[in-house]
């Protein structure tokens, strides 16, 4: 059955009210517009994000249930802890943002498609230069083997994508992210959509209204000083603060 979607225009701050998003597919709110960094920042501040594949119009989403994780509540399995101790990883923040997003855009083994189009990469590179988008990098013997990127809007980190070329490197990047977010007082990680992998790491679903209320209560200024390019050393004392009560073996 055909569906009607509002189409965005030249007004970079215009989006339909999020409670008008479709129930099926859940959260589809609008189409069109562009990926102008100003529009993207405004969207994230309203709990809206773009998600589309190459060849599709730009689609904007605000799902009824939002997958989130509070920093420090990640479930770290015994096997992941062993992997962290066994592998000779080093970590950094914002030292290789372009390489991370390019690696995240590579097709996965289960699909030849990617939603991180060239246009989207260009837009998030601009957001990085503006101080909104950030990356965590995992290195092994000088090679980038894992990482993730997202936006820091106020005190919420909006995760976008992660990758790995070595077993567990993306999960370990998520651990490194946890440590940094705990150190800067981040309140919430937005994981956007439900999937079983995120659930296994401790992410839960909250309602759109609850998420929007938390988003609106946060400071929305750019906080570049919290994300200066740097080497990150994992602190096992900090990691011990991360919830282990439901760790998988």
Buried (B, 14 or more C-beta within 10 A) or exposed (E): EEEEBBEBEEEBEEBBEBEEBBEEEBBBBBBEBBBEBEBBBBBBBBBBBBBBEEEEEBBBBBBBBBBBBBBBBBBBBEEBBEBBEEBEBBBBBBBBBEEBBBBBBEEEEEEEEBBBBEBBBEBBBBBBEBBBBBBBBBBBEEEBBBBBBBBBBBBBBBBBBBBBBBEBBBBBBBBBBBBBBBEBEBBBBBBBBBEEEBBEBBBBBBEBEEBBEBBEEBEBEBBEEBBEEEEBEBEEEBBEBBEBEEBEE
